[in-house]
Amino acid sequence: MKVKVNRTVVDLFEGAQVRHALLRYCVRRRLGLSRVEGAEVFDAYGHRIDLDAPLSEGQTIKCKLK
């Protein structure tokens, strides 16, 4: 499934969580993977979501990596 993270589309497996999307995003952007644990993540409406939240096809999330 495809999910958009900070305007970058990442390809994930069905049943993936927000944490998996952020890890994939960091790999594509060549960022340190340790930054994921301290990230603040928001859905398309600006609501904060947890790293363990499930994702669905076409979902958009925004993150602030520390």
ChimeraX attribute file (.defattr): number of C-alpha atoms within 10 A of each C-alpha:
attribute: neighborCount
match mode: 1-to-1
recipient: residues
	/A:1	14
	/A:2	17
	/A:3	21
	/A:4	18
	/A:5	22
	/A:6	13
	/A:7	10
	/A:8	13
	/A:9	17
	/A:10	17
	/A:11	13
	/A:12	17
	/A:13	12
	/A:14	12
	/A:15	11
	/A:16	17
	/A:17	17
	/A:18	23
	/A:19	19
	/A:20	19
	/A:21	24
	/A:22	25
	/A:23	19
	/A:24	18
	/A:25	21
	/A:26	18
	/A:27	12
	/A:28	12
	/A:29	10
	/A:30	9
	/A:31	13
	/A:32	11
	/A:33	13
	/A:34	12
	/A:35	14
	/A:36	23
	/A:37	13
	/A:38	11
	/A:39	17
	/A:40	15
	/A:41	21
	/A:42	18
	/A:43	15
	/A:44	11
	/A:45	9
	/A:46	10
	/A:47	10
	/A:48	14
	/A:49	16
	/A:50	14
	/A:51	18
	/A:52	11
	/A:53	10
	/A:54	14
	/A:55	22
	/A:56	15
	/A:57	15
	/A:58	11
	/A:59	14
	/A:60	19
	/A:61	24
	/A:62	22
	/A:63	17
	/A:64	12
	/A:65	16
	/A:66	10
